[in-house]
Each structure stands twice: as C-alpha cells, then as structure tokens.
Amino acid sequence: MAANAGGLNELTVTEAARAIRDGTVTSEKLTEACLARIDERDDAIGAFAHIDHEYALKQATVADQIRGTGNGIGPLHGVPIAVKDIIDVAGYPNENGCPIFSGNRPQRDATCVAALRSAGAIIIGKTVTTELALLTPSTTKNPLNTSHTPGGSSAGSAAAVADLMVPGAVGTQTAGSVLRPASYVGIYGFKPTSGLVSRTGVLQQSHTLDTVGYFGHSIEDLALLTDCMAGYDATDPASYFASGPNVVELAASKPPLTPSFAFVKTPAWDQADPEMREAFTELAGELGAQCDEIELNGLARVIEWQRLVQLAENASYYGPLQDRARNLLSDELNVRLDEGVKVPVRAYIEAIASRERAYEAIAEIFEHYSVILTPAAPGPAPHLDEGITGSPIFNGLWTYLGMPAVSVPIMEVNGLPVGVQLVGPRRDDGRLLRTAKWLVEHLAQQPATA
C-alpha cells in the first residue's frame, strides 16, 4: 500500500511512522484523516465501541509538539492505534462487550497500552469485542461484505484496520480471536509467543491461553508492533525475560536458506470448505519441493485439551459474574459457563500437564522445516444470518501450545479472503515473520494463471 495511493488513513503503520518521522505528515493530519474515515464508515461497520475525537486529537497535537522540539521520538510516534475493548486504556471506558461492565472506566493503562504510548502511539479509541471476548457474535460487520461476520472476538480491531479507519489495532486471542478475524477480513494478524507481550490490564478469561495480538497491513507492521509491545512484566506469570527482540530487522532480512514448509492439515481438515481445501492443495503444489505434507500424531488430543482448558478457566473467571448477574449474560454464554463448571478436575489437570510434552513433540518438526503451513480458518467468513463468529478449530491448538502464528492474506474463496496460517517455534517470532514475508514476496513473483 503506497503512501500516495489515497488518503492519509490508507497509510500502513510502518508508512505512517516513517512519514511522521520524516516530517512529511503530521500526527494531527493523520489522526484527523482516521477520525474522518471512522465518522464516514463506522455507522455501517460498527468497529468502535468508544471514540473520543477531542482526546485523540489532543494526543496528536502533543505528539507534533514533541517532534517539533527536535528531541528523539519513539518508533510509533504519532501513529493512531485502536485497542480492543477488553484492554484497559486510562481515559476510556472498558466494558468488555458486556452490560455488567457498563460505565467501567479504568484509571491505568494496561501494560501493553503503556508500551504503545512509550513508543509514541496515539490511542484513537476502543474497538468492539464479543461478549466477554467469547463466541456470542457482536454487531460488527465485515467491511469486505457487510452481510458477513468479521469473526470474533477481536471483531472491531480487525474491521477497523480492514476498513482503513486506523493503520493498526490490538486484539487478543484465547483460541483464534486474532488469526480468524484477520483471515476473514483480508489483513495481517499476529499472535506472538505466549508471554512475549504482557497481559496485565487485559480481561482474563484463561490464564493458560490468553494472548495479546495485533493487526496491520504488512509483515513490517506486525514486526514493528512486536518490537514496541514486547517486554518482561513481573505482574504477568506468563511473561519471560528476553533481550530486545529487534523483530523489525530480523523480519526484513533475507533468509540464509530457502524456507521449507510443513503442510499440516490437522484433524480439522474435514471441517474445512471444499474450495478452501482445494486452494491449499494448489498452494502446496506451487511451493513444490519446498513444501511437504506432514502428519503430526496426537493433534486431536491437543485440540480437545485446549477446549477443556478454556471451558474450565472461563467458568472459573466468569463464574462470579454469572452468580451475580446471570440475567445480564446471553443464553449462549450461560450455557458455556455451565458446561465449564462440569469439566472434571482430572481432565483439566491432564490437559494442563500435557501441554509441555505435546509442544516438545511437535517442536521436533522445526529441525527439518522452517514453519508449519495450515489454514487460518475453515473457510471464508460466515454469513451474519448464521449467527456465529466462525470456528477457531485451526487456531486453538497452536494457542494452547503457546506458539507464534501469523495469518497472511494471500488467498480467496468465493470472492472472500482466506488467510494462510504460518506457525513457528516458541520465542522465534522474528524468523516466523521473516518466512511469512518471504512467502508473500515469492508468490507475488509467480506468473498469474488463467
């Protein structure tokens, strides 16, 4: 997406940061363009839960003043970023897609939001989430075709980026809530290694699975957001010590060897749309000797373990809300929480205890292959009339294993996008993004077929 292709709201995160740094664009003008796009389109799309024009522009004005002093600026200086409405942002409501939290207004930023601000980002508003970031559909529509869902639970964040309301946005994933929406709306989505980005200040539904992720228009955007948000946080038990990742540099570098891909269908393959299966078979054929179809044993159990862990931990964290105000929760959510209470303790403990052994077995594949190649969703975005946000069946197992995964928008089925999901080993986020960038560029160089 070239910087001169249209309005300022069409700039990517990377382009916007560079333009502000070079002085060719001001943060105020960029923020005004994004707000104008939101005003023009959000009644039809419903991406934003809370927007404060005055507050956003005030941040932009301050950003321009700071740049004007000649002092150093952060890598996201003056760039508007939207944040999912389960993540605390001081000065904005945080209502978690649920009437129980109506009027809730945190006084402190979540750690990941504080990191964005430290990098210079403008927090432009809060995006719509599903009820308590689970599966009950929100009112947000898919910008590519408003009769379809953008997925969940990071519906608003994905839709806002796809509709060019904002260059980048933050979401979360407990099963497939970043990768699936990215697939449905045709943008890039990234779920980093579990623990790379702090979850402090984010609504907790599963301490084992919850992960902060984000959306952009390029691999470079995802890498930049990773560098700005990654960091150790002693208040998050999943967080780990690591030196500065410098993912931007690594993702932009040329792989020393041509990447190799392990095409893993997973036990969910039969649940995928036939057209999607055909498209993936063609992609594997296009990659030729660089791609082998691999069968990993035990994935069905991994999928089930993820389901049990999420159910049980949902019931633990949301049970008090249900006890206090069951009538303010949807019927679907009440049924889910009732089911979670019934998960046997022995089954839950087995699922938790099996996680590291399962990861170690699957990680052996990276001794021979650069990444795992698999669908990001069973097919294109479901129709709104179906009343669902789509299945996370192709994502949940990797989330359970804490592995980084990226959805790349390089396929289309029945006129709607379908993302290709690439999965890498833990704590190797930069090389995963480098391989994703290689794949995008490699396919762009291939001659078009009739």
C-alpha positions as CSV (number, residue, x, y, z in Angstrom):
1,M,0.0,0.0,0.0
2,A,1.9,3.0,-1.3
3,A,1.9,6.2,0.8
4,N,0.5,8.2,-2.1
5,A,-2.2,5.7,-3.0
6,G,-5.0,7.6,-1.4
7,G,-5.9,9.4,1.8
8,L,-3.6,9.5,4.9
9,N,-5.8,6.9,6.5
10,E,-4.6,4.4,4.0
11,L,-1.0,4.5,5.3
12,T,0.2,1.4,7.0
13,V,1.6,1.5,10.5
14,T,5.2,1.4,9.1
15,E,4.5,4.1,6.4
16,A,2.7,6.4,8.9
17,A,5.6,6.2,11.4
18,R,8.1,6.9,8.7
19,A,6.1,9.8,7.3
20,I,5.8,11.4,10.7
21,R,9.4,10.9,11.5
22,D,10.5,12.4,8.1
23,G,8.1,15.4,8.6
24,T,6.1,14.8,5.5
25,V,2.9,14.2,7.6
26,T,1.8,15.4,11.0
27,S,0.2,13.3,13.6
28,E,-2.7,15.7,13.7
29,K,-3.4,15.4,10.0
30,L,-3.1,11.6,10.1
31,T,-5.4,11.4,13.2
32,E,-7.9,13.7,11.5
33,A,-8.0,11.5,8.4
34,C,-8.6,8.4,10.5
35,L,-11.4,10.1,12.5
36,A,-13.0,11.3,9.3
37,R,-13.0,7.8,8.0
38,I,-14.5,6.5,11.2
39,D,-17.2,9.1,11.0
40,E,-17.9,8.2,7.4
41,R,-18.0,4.4,7.8
42,D,-18.5,3.3,11.3
43,D,-22.3,3.5,11.3
44,A,-22.2,0.8,8.6
45,I,-19.4,-1.3,10.1
46,G,-19.7,-0.9,13.9
47,A,-16.0,-1.3,14.6
48,F,-15.7,1.1,17.5
49,A,-17.2,0.8,21.0
50,H,-15.8,4.1,22.3
51,I,-14.3,7.0,20.4
52,D,-13.3,10.5,21.7
53,H,-12.3,12.8,18.9
54,E,-11.1,15.6,21.2
55,Y,-8.9,13.2,23.3
56,A,-7.4,11.6,20.1
57,L,-6.6,15.0,18.6
58,K,-5.1,16.3,21.8
59,Q,-2.7,13.3,21.9
60,A,-1.8,14.1,18.2
61,T,-1.1,17.7,18.9
62,V,1.2,16.9,21.8
63,A,3.0,14.3,19.6
64,D,3.6,17.0,16.9
65,Q,4.8,19.5,19.6
66,I,7.3,16.9,20.9
67,R,8.6,16.2,17.4
68,G,8.9,19.9,16.8
69,T,11.4,20.2,19.7
70,G,13.9,18.1,17.8
71,N,14.2,15.5,20.6
72,G,14.2,11.9,19.8
73,I,10.9,10.2,19.2
74,G,9.6,6.6,19.5
75,P,9.1,4.2,16.7
76,L,5.3,4.6,16.6
77,H,5.4,8.4,17.3
78,G,2.1,10.0,16.3
79,V,0.6,6.8,14.8
80,P,-3.1,6.1,15.7
81,I,-3.7,2.7,17.1
82,A,-7.0,1.2,18.1
83,V,-7.4,-1.1,21.2
84,K,-9.9,-3.9,21.8
85,D,-12.5,-3.1,24.5
86,I,-11.2,-5.7,27.0
87,I,-7.8,-3.9,27.4
88,D,-7.5,-1.1,29.9
89,V,-6.9,2.4,28.5
90,A,-6.8,5.2,31.0
91,G,-9.4,7.8,30.0
92,Y,-11.6,5.4,28.1
93,P,-14.4,3.0,29.2
94,N,-13.6,-0.7,29.2
95,E,-16.9,-2.5,29.0
96,N,-15.8,-6.0,27.8
97,G,-18.7,-6.3,25.4
98,C,-21.0,-7.0,28.5
99,P,-23.6,-4.8,30.3
100,I,-22.2,-5.9,33.6
101,F,-19.3,-3.6,32.9
102,S,-21.3,-0.7,31.7
103,G,-19.6,2.6,32.8
104,N,-16.4,0.8,33.9
105,R,-13.6,3.3,33.4
106,P,-10.0,2.2,34.4
107,Q,-7.6,4.7,35.8
108,R,-4.5,3.0,34.5
109,D,-3.3,1.7,31.1
110,A,-2.7,-2.0,30.5
111,T,1.0,-2.7,30.3
112,C,0.7,-3.3,26.5
113,V,-1.0,0.1,26.1
114,A,1.6,1.8,28.2
115,A,4.2,0.3,25.9
116,L,2.4,1.6,22.9
117,R,2.3,5.1,24.4
118,S,6.0,4.9,25.3
119,A,6.7,4.2,21.6
120,G,4.7,7.3,20.8
121,A,1.4,5.8,19.6
122,I,-1.9,7.7,19.6
123,I,-4.6,5.6,21.3
124,I,-7.5,6.6,19.0
125,G,-10.3,4.5,20.5
126,K,-11.7,1.2,21.8
127,T,-12.9,-1.4,19.4
128,V,-15.9,-3.7,19.7
129,T,-15.5,-7.2,21.2
130,T,-17.8,-10.1,21.5
131,E,-19.4,-10.7,24.9
132,L,-16.6,-11.1,27.4
133,A,-14.3,-11.9,24.4
134,L,-16.0,-15.3,23.7
135,L,-18.2,-16.6,20.9
136,T,-21.5,-14.6,21.2
137,P,-21.5,-12.5,17.9
138,S,-21.1,-8.7,18.1
139,T,-22.9,-6.3,15.8
140,T,-19.7,-5.5,13.9
141,K,-19.8,-6.3,10.1
142,N,-17.1,-7.4,7.7
143,P,-16.0,-4.4,5.7
144,L,-15.4,-6.5,2.6
145,N,-19.0,-7.7,2.6
146,T,-21.3,-6.4,5.3
147,S,-23.6,-9.4,5.1
148,H,-20.7,-11.5,6.6
149,T,-19.1,-11.5,10.0
150,P,-15.6,-10.2,10.7
151,G,-15.2,-13.1,13.2
152,G,-14.6,-12.8,16.9
153,S,-13.7,-11.9,19.5
154,S,-11.4,-9.1,18.1
155,A,-14.1,-8.2,15.6
156,G,-13.8,-4.4,15.9
157,S,-10.0,-4.3,15.8
158,A,-9.9,-6.4,12.6
159,A,-12.7,-4.5,10.9
160,A,-11.2,-1.1,11.8
161,V,-7.9,-2.0,10.1
162,A,-9.5,-3.7,7.1
163,D,-11.7,-0.7,6.5
164,L,-8.8,1.8,6.7
165,M,-10.1,3.5,9.8
166,V,-6.8,3.1,11.5
167,P,-3.4,1.8,10.5
168,G,-3.1,-0.9,13.2
169,A,-5.1,-2.3,16.1
170,V,-4.6,-4.5,19.2
171,G,-6.7,-7.6,19.9
172,T,-6.4,-10.7,22.0
173,Q,-6.6,-14.5,21.3
174,T,-7.6,-17.3,23.6
175,A,-8.4,-19.8,20.8
176,G,-8.5,-18.0,17.4
177,S,-9.6,-14.4,18.0
178,V,-6.8,-12.7,16.1
179,L,-5.9,-15.1,13.3
180,R,-9.5,-15.9,12.3
181,P,-10.7,-12.3,12.0
182,A,-7.6,-11.4,10.1
183,S,-8.4,-14.3,7.7
184,Y,-12.0,-13.2,7.3
185,V,-11.3,-9.5,6.5
186,G,-8.1,-10.0,4.4
187,I,-5.4,-8.4,6.6
188,Y,-2.4,-9.5,8.5
189,G,-2.8,-10.8,12.0
190,F,-0.2,-12.0,14.5
191,K,-0.4,-13.9,17.8
192,P,3.1,-13.9,19.2
193,T,4.7,-16.4,21.5
194,S,2.8,-16.7,24.8
195,G,4.4,-14.4,27.3
196,L,6.1,-12.1,24.8
197,V,3.6,-9.3,25.3
198,S,2.2,-8.6,28.8
199,R,-1.5,-9.3,29.6
200,T,-1.6,-7.2,32.7
201,G,-4.6,-4.9,32.4
202,V,-6.4,-7.2,30.0
203,L,-9.6,-9.0,30.9
204,Q,-8.7,-12.5,32.0
205,Q,-10.7,-15.5,30.8
206,S,-7.9,-18.1,30.7
207,H,-4.5,-17.6,32.4
208,T,-3.2,-20.5,30.4
209,L,-4.3,-19.3,26.9
210,D,-4.9,-15.6,26.8
211,T,-2.5,-13.8,24.4
212,V,-2.3,-10.2,23.2
213,G,-2.1,-10.0,19.4
214,Y,-2.5,-7.3,16.7
215,F,-3.5,-6.4,13.1
216,G,-1.8,-4.5,10.3
217,H,-1.4,-4.2,6.6
218,S,2.0,-5.8,6.2
219,I,4.5,-8.1,7.9
220,E,6.6,-5.0,8.6
221,D,3.6,-3.6,10.6
222,L,3.4,-6.7,12.7
223,A,7.1,-6.7,13.4
224,L,7.1,-3.1,14.4
225,L,4.2,-3.6,16.8
226,T,6.0,-6.6,18.3
227,D,9.2,-4.6,18.9
228,C,7.2,-1.9,20.6
229,M,5.0,-4.1,22.8
230,A,7.3,-7.0,23.8
231,G,8.9,-6.9,27.2
232,Y,9.1,-8.7,30.5
233,D,6.4,-7.9,33.1
234,A,6.7,-9.4,36.6
235,T,3.0,-9.0,37.1
236,D,2.2,-11.4,34.3
237,P,3.1,-15.1,35.2
238,A,3.4,-16.0,31.6
239,S,6.0,-13.2,30.9
240,Y,9.6,-14.2,30.4
241,F,12.9,-12.5,30.3
242,A,14.3,-11.8,26.8
243,S,16.7,-9.3,25.3
244,G,15.1,-6.7,23.0
245,P,13.7,-8.8,20.1
246,N,14.6,-6.4,17.2
247,V,11.9,-8.2,15.2
248,V,11.8,-5.5,12.6
249,E,15.4,-6.1,11.5
250,L,15.1,-9.9,11.6
251,A,11.7,-10.0,9.7
252,A,13.2,-7.7,7.0
253,S,16.3,-9.8,6.5
254,K,16.8,-12.4,3.7
255,P,16.6,-16.0,4.9
256,P,20.0,-17.6,4.8
257,L,18.3,-20.7,3.2
258,T,15.2,-21.0,1.2
259,P,12.4,-21.7,3.7
260,S,10.7,-25.0,3.9
261,F,7.1,-25.6,4.8
262,A,5.4,-28.5,6.6
263,F,1.9,-28.6,5.4
264,V,-0.2,-29.8,8.4
265,K,-3.9,-30.4,7.7
266,T,-4.7,-31.1,11.3
267,P,-7.8,-33.3,12.3
268,A,-10.0,-30.3,11.4
269,W,-9.3,-30.6,7.7
270,D,-12.5,-32.4,7.0
271,Q,-14.4,-29.5,8.6
272,A,-13.0,-27.0,6.1
273,D,-14.8,-25.8,3.0
274,P,-14.0,-27.9,-0.1
275,E,-12.9,-24.8,-2.0
276,M,-10.5,-23.9,0.8
277,R,-9.0,-27.4,0.8
278,E,-8.5,-27.2,-3.0
279,A,-6.9,-23.8,-2.7
280,F,-4.5,-25.0,0.0
281,T,-3.6,-28.1,-2.1
282,E,-2.8,-25.7,-5.0
283,L,-0.6,-23.6,-2.7
284,A,1.3,-26.6,-1.6
285,G,1.8,-27.6,-5.2
286,E,3.0,-24.0,-6.0
287,L,5.7,-24.3,-3.3
288,G,6.8,-27.7,-4.8
289,A,9.8,-29.3,-3.2
290,Q,9.8,-26.7,-0.5
291,C,6.6,-28.0,0.9
292,D,5.9,-31.4,2.3
293,E,2.6,-32.7,3.7
294,I,3.3,-33.8,7.3
295,E,1.0,-35.7,9.6
296,L,1.5,-34.9,13.3
297,N,0.3,-37.5,15.7
298,G,-1.8,-36.6,18.7
299,L,-3.3,-33.3,17.4
300,A,-6.8,-34.4,18.0
301,R,-6.0,-34.7,21.7
302,V,-4.3,-31.3,21.6
303,I,-7.5,-29.7,20.2
304,E,-9.5,-31.4,23.0
305,W,-7.1,-30.3,25.7
306,Q,-7.4,-26.6,24.5
307,R,-11.1,-26.9,24.6
308,L,-11.2,-28.3,28.1
309,V,-8.7,-25.7,29.5
310,Q,-10.7,-22.8,28.0
311,L,-14.0,-24.1,29.2
312,A,-12.8,-24.7,32.8
313,E,-10.9,-21.5,33.1
314,N,-13.8,-19.5,31.6
315,A,-16.0,-20.9,34.3
316,S,-13.5,-20.1,37.0
317,Y,-13.0,-16.4,35.9
318,Y,-16.6,-15.6,34.8
319,G,-18.4,-17.8,37.3
320,P,-18.6,-14.9,39.8
321,L,-20.2,-12.7,37.2
322,Q,-22.7,-15.4,36.4
323,D,-23.5,-15.8,40.1
324,R,-24.0,-12.0,40.5
325,A,-25.9,-11.2,37.3
326,R,-26.8,-14.3,35.3
327,N,-29.6,-12.3,33.6
328,L,-27.2,-9.9,32.1
329,L,-25.3,-12.6,30.2
330,S,-26.5,-14.2,27.0
331,D,-28.1,-17.6,27.0
332,E,-25.2,-18.9,24.9
333,L,-22.6,-17.7,27.4
334,N,-24.6,-19.1,30.4
335,V,-24.7,-22.5,28.7
336,R,-20.9,-22.3,28.1
337,L,-20.2,-21.4,31.7
338,D,-22.5,-24.1,33.0
339,E,-20.6,-26.6,30.8
340,G,-17.3,-25.3,32.0
341,V,-18.2,-26.0,35.7
342,K,-18.7,-29.7,34.7
343,V,-15.2,-30.2,33.3
344,P,-13.7,-33.0,35.5
345,V,-10.8,-31.8,37.6
346,R,-8.8,-34.8,36.5
347,A,-9.4,-34.0,32.8
348,Y,-8.4,-30.3,33.4
349,I,-5.2,-31.3,35.2
350,E,-4.3,-33.8,32.5
351,A,-4.8,-31.1,29.8
352,I,-2.5,-28.6,31.7
353,A,0.1,-31.3,32.4
354,S,0.2,-32.5,28.8
355,R,0.9,-29.1,27.3
356,E,4.8,-29.1,27.5
357,R,5.1,-32.7,26.4
358,A,2.8,-32.0,23.4
359,Y,4.9,-28.9,22.5
360,E,8.2,-30.8,22.7
361,A,6.9,-33.5,20.3
362,I,5.6,-31.0,17.8
363,A,8.6,-28.7,18.0
364,E,10.8,-31.5,16.6
365,I,9.3,-30.7,13.2
366,F,11.3,-27.5,13.2
367,E,14.5,-29.5,13.0
368,H,13.6,-30.1,9.3
369,Y,11.2,-27.3,8.4
370,S,11.1,-23.5,8.8
371,V,7.4,-23.3,9.6
372,I,4.1,-25.1,9.7
373,L,1.7,-24.2,7.0
374,T,-2.0,-24.6,7.7
375,P,-5.4,-22.8,7.3
376,A,-6.2,-19.8,9.5
377,A,-9.9,-20.7,9.3
378,P,-12.1,-23.4,7.9
379,G,-13.2,-21.1,5.0
380,P,-14.4,-17.6,4.3
381,A,-16.3,-15.5,6.8
382,P,-19.8,-17.0,7.6
383,H,-22.9,-15.1,6.7
384,L,-24.3,-12.9,9.5
385,D,-27.6,-14.9,9.3
386,E,-25.8,-17.9,10.6
387,G,-25.4,-16.2,14.0
388,I,-21.8,-17.4,14.5
389,T,-18.3,-15.8,14.5
390,G,-16.8,-18.8,12.8
391,S,-14.8,-21.7,14.2
392,P,-11.3,-21.3,15.8
393,I,-10.6,-25.0,15.2
394,F,-7.5,-24.3,13.1
395,N,-6.0,-21.9,15.7
396,G,-6.8,-23.2,19.2
397,L,-4.2,-25.9,19.3
398,W,-1.3,-23.5,18.5
399,T,-2.6,-21.1,21.1
400,Y,-2.7,-23.9,23.7
401,L,0.9,-24.7,22.8
402,G,2.0,-21.1,23.2
403,M,3.4,-21.0,19.6
404,P,3.6,-17.8,17.5
405,A,1.3,-17.8,14.5
406,V,0.6,-15.3,11.7
407,S,-2.3,-15.1,9.2
408,V,-1.3,-13.9,5.8
409,P,-3.9,-12.7,3.3
410,I,-2.9,-14.4,0.1
411,M,-5.9,-16.5,-0.9
412,E,-9.5,-16.0,-1.9
413,V,-12.5,-18.4,-1.9
414,N,-15.9,-17.5,-3.3
415,G,-15.0,-13.8,-3.5
416,L,-13.9,-13.5,0.1
417,P,-10.4,-13.7,1.6
418,V,-9.0,-16.8,3.3
419,G,-5.8,-16.4,5.4
420,V,-2.8,-18.8,5.2
421,Q,-1.6,-19.5,8.8
422,L,2.1,-20.0,9.4
423,V,3.2,-21.3,12.8
424,G,6.7,-21.3,14.3
425,P,8.5,-22.5,17.4
426,R,8.2,-20.6,20.6
427,R,10.3,-17.5,21.0
428,D,11.2,-17.5,17.3
429,D,8.7,-14.8,16.3
430,G,11.1,-12.8,14.1
431,R,12.1,-15.8,11.9
432,L,8.4,-16.7,11.6
433,L,7.6,-13.3,10.3
434,R,10.7,-13.4,8.0
435,T,9.4,-16.6,6.5
436,A,5.9,-15.1,6.1
437,K,7.4,-12.1,4.3
438,W,9.4,-14.5,2.0
439,L,6.2,-16.4,1.2
440,V,4.3,-13.2,0.3
441,E,7.1,-12.0,-2.0
442,H,7.7,-15.4,-3.5
443,L,4.0,-15.8,-4.5
444,A,3.9,-12.2,-5.8
445,Q,6.7,-13.1,-8.3
446,Q,4.8,-16.1,-9.7
447,P,3.1,-15.7,-13.1
448,A,-0.7,-15.3,-12.9
449,T,-2.7,-18.3,-14.0
450,A,-5.7,-18.2,-16.2
